[in-house]
Amino acid sequence: MTKNAQRLRNSKCVPCEGGIAVLEHNKALSLLASIPDWSINETSSAIVLHKKCSNFVAAIKSINRIAELAEAEQHHPDLHLTGYRQLAIELTTHAIGGLSENDFIIAAKIDQLFRESDT
Ligand SMILES: C[C@H](O)[C@H](O)[C@H]1CNC2=NC(N)=NC(=O)C2=N1
């Protein structure tokens, strides 16, 4: 794991209700290098991870773990479960209409969660 990934994993989300700038494209790309399974959308306003879970129950368990994490951090992803086990996790900071470091912190923590549990 890179130093940046470790730093993100050990960070806490900062409450955000607006008033901060969205991350610059280059900054977003450099943070993305720490979470290589994730991709960024065309407008650099969201990052997404596609995960094929082993079955429906495993997908629901993952959703519940992510929900707990999101509540603890007070930063919440959009979760899409389709095709019974295809989980898409999308992160953006709604309050600013784009990416903030919070999105990368949660993404790094979700990666950790997936490493530590069955999916
Ligand atoms: C104060 C608190 O941080 C905000 O209300 C949070 C809650 N969770 C959130 N989650 C996401 N993804 N974007 C937000 O802007 C957001 N706002």
The ligand as a Gaussian input file, in Angstrom:
#p B3LYP/6-31G(d) Opt

LIG

0 1
 C      -22.484000      17.554000       7.867000
 C      -22.334000      16.346000       7.028000
 O      -20.957000      16.131000       6.793000
 C      -23.062000      16.500000       5.691000
 O      -24.428000      16.687000       5.830000
 C      -22.774000      15.330000       4.814000
 C      -23.496000      14.042000       5.055000
 N      -23.022000      13.057000       4.096000
 C      -22.615000      13.450000       2.885000
 N      -22.240000      12.553000       1.973000
 C      -21.854000      12.930000       0.745000
 N      -21.471000      12.002000      -0.139000
 N      -21.856000      14.225000       0.390000
 C      -22.198000      15.202000       1.228000
 O      -22.158000      16.381000       0.856000
 C      -22.578000      14.826000       2.539000
 N      -22.874000      15.716000       3.438000

